[in-house]
């Protein structure tokens, strides 16, 4: 019999079972995915400049930095770090990190949407976000929120195409140079 707080290897309450789209399978990331996740991060150098809080190495997303980020997500029972894998090839395509209920405001939040550089502009990011939105709606959630840096116009445009609209602004700092963020919401 398992003691309170102990769960069999690879399982935890509230974990997301695999989500599937036409082209992707999204599954909870595990420690065994760290190298694949590192390659996704490393293929996005512009993201590195925005999120020095994840990659504290001056050379970029080294395995140790990525492992710390992943372990923080994996051991937080409220967070879901999903790796998106191409169903036909098995190649890792991207990552999405979200919470179903934020302790700050009680709403679901997407904290990271990252597609491997070689897969940009092929609809994978949209497919991942839509899968999360379907998941949240199926659990009774009415909306989902995301923050995007004010200076990240491509990110804002991407989210607006998916039906997100601005509702507020906030100060966040992922680098000393980062400015305010636009808070966006989508009704499910």
C-alpha positions in Angstrom: 0.0 0.0 0.0 1.4 3.4 -1.0 1.8 6.0 1.8 0.3 9.5 1.5 2.4 11.6 -0.8 4.0 8.6 -2.5 2.9 7.7 -6.0 4.1 4.8 -8.2 6.9 5.7 -10.6 5.7 8.0 -13.4 2.3 8.7 -11.9 0.8 11.5 -9.9 -2.8 12.5 -9.3 -4.1 15.1 -11.7 -1.7 14.3 -14.4 -2.8 14.7 -18.0 -3.2 11.5 -20.0 -2.0 11.8 -23.5 -3.8 14.4 -25.7 -4.0 13.7 -29.4 -4.5 15.9 -32.4 -4.4 15.1 -36.0 -0.6 15.2 -36.1 0.6 15.2 -32.5 0.6 13.3 -29.3 1.1 15.5 -26.2 2.2 13.7 -23.1 3.5 14.7 -19.7 7.3 15.2 -19.9 9.5 13.0 -17.8 13.2 13.2 -16.8 13.9 11.0 -19.8 12.7 13.7 -22.1 15.3 16.3 -20.9 17.6 16.0 -23.9 14.7 16.3 -26.4 13.4 19.3 -24.5 16.9 20.9 -24.5 17.0 20.5 -28.3 13.6 22.3 -28.6 14.8 25.1 -26.4 18.1 25.4 -28.2 16.4 25.7 -31.6 14.8 29.0 -30.4 17.6 31.5 -29.8 15.2 34.4 -29.8 13.3 32.8 -27.0 16.6 32.5 -25.1 17.0 36.3 -25.1 13.5 36.7 -23.6 13.7 33.9 -21.0 17.1 34.1 -19.3 15.3 32.9 -16.1 15.1 29.4 -17.7 18.6 29.4 -19.3 21.0 30.9 -16.8 24.0 29.7 -18.7 25.7 32.3 -20.9 26.0 29.7 -23.6 22.2 29.0 -23.8 20.0 26.2 -22.8 22.5 23.7 -21.4 21.2 20.4 -20.2 21.5 21.4 -16.5 19.4 24.6 -17.0 16.8 22.7 -18.9 16.8 19.9 -16.3 16.2 22.5 -13.5 13.3 24.0 -15.5 11.7 20.6 -16.2 12.1 19.3 -12.7 10.5 22.4 -11.3 7.5 21.8 -13.6 7.4 18.1 -13.1 7.4 18.2 -9.3 4.8 20.9 -9.1 1.5 19.0 -8.8 -0.4 22.0 -10.3 1.7 22.3 -13.5 1.6 20.2 -16.6 4.7 20.2 -18.9 3.7 18.4 -22.0 6.0 17.4 -24.8 4.4 17.3 -28.3 5.6 14.5 -30.5 4.9 13.9 -34.2 2.6 10.8 -34.4 4.1 9.6 -37.6 7.9 10.1 -37.0 8.1 10.2 -33.2 10.1 13.5 -33.4 9.7 16.0 -30.6 7.9 19.1 -32.0 7.4 21.4 -29.1 6.4 22.0 -25.5 3.5 23.5 -23.7 3.4 24.3 -19.9 0.1 25.1 -18.2 -1.8 25.1 -14.9 -5.5 24.2 -14.7 -6.0 26.5 -11.7 -3.6 29.4 -10.9 -3.4 30.1 -7.2 -3.2 33.8 -8.0 -6.6 34.1 -9.7 -8.2 30.7 -10.0 -8.0 30.6 -13.8 -6.1 28.2 -16.0 -2.9 29.7 -17.5 -0.6 28.7 -20.3 2.9 29.6 -19.2 4.9 28.4 -22.2 4.2 27.5 -25.8 7.4 26.6 -27.6 7.8 24.9 -31.0 11.1 23.6 -32.3 12.7 26.0 -34.7 12.6 23.7 -37.7 8.8 23.3 -37.2 7.9 27.0 -37.0 5.0 28.3 -39.1 3.5 24.8 -39.7 0.5 25.1 -37.4 2.0 23.0 -34.6 1.7 25.8 -31.9 -1.9 26.3 -32.8 -2.5 22.6 -32.6 -1.0 22.4 -29.2 -2.9 25.3 -27.8 -6.2 24.0 -29.2 -5.5 20.6 -27.6 -5.0 22.3 -24.2 -8.2 24.4 -24.7 -10.2 21.2 -25.4 -8.8 19.6 -22.3 -9.6 22.6 -20.2 -13.1 22.9 -21.6 -13.7 19.2 -21.0 -12.9 19.7 -17.3 -15.4 22.5 -17.0 -13.1 25.5 -17.3 -14.7 28.6 -18.9 -11.5 30.4 -20.1 -7.7 30.2 -20.3 -5.2 33.0 -19.8 -1.7 33.8 -21.0 0.9 36.6 -20.6 2.9 37.8 -23.6 5.6 40.4 -23.5 4.4 43.7 -24.9 7.3 43.8 -27.3 6.6 40.3 -28.6 4.3 41.3 -31.5 4.5 37.9 -33.3 3.5 36.2 -30.1 0.6 38.6 -29.6 -0.5 38.1 -33.2 -0.3 34.3 -32.8 -2.5 34.4 -29.7 -5.0 36.8 -31.3 -5.4 34.4 -34.3 -6.3 31.7 -31.8 -9.0 33.9 -30.2 -7.2 35.4 -27.2 -7.8 39.0 -26.5 -6.1 41.4 -24.1 -7.7 42.2 -20.8 -5.0 43.8 -18.7 -1.2 44.5 -18.5 1.3 43.5 -15.8 4.9 44.0 -15.0 7.0 40.8 -15.2 10.7 40.5 -15.5 12.3 37.6 -17.3 15.3 39.7 -18.2 16.4 43.2 -17.0 15.4 44.4 -20.5 11.9 42.8 -20.6 9.1 45.2 -20.5 5.5 44.9 -19.4 3.3 41.9 -20.4 -0.1 41.9 -22.0 -2.5 39.6 -20.2 -4.7 37.8 -22.7 -7.7 35.5 -22.2 -9.7 33.2 -24.4 -13.2 32.0 -23.7 -13.5 28.2 -24.1 
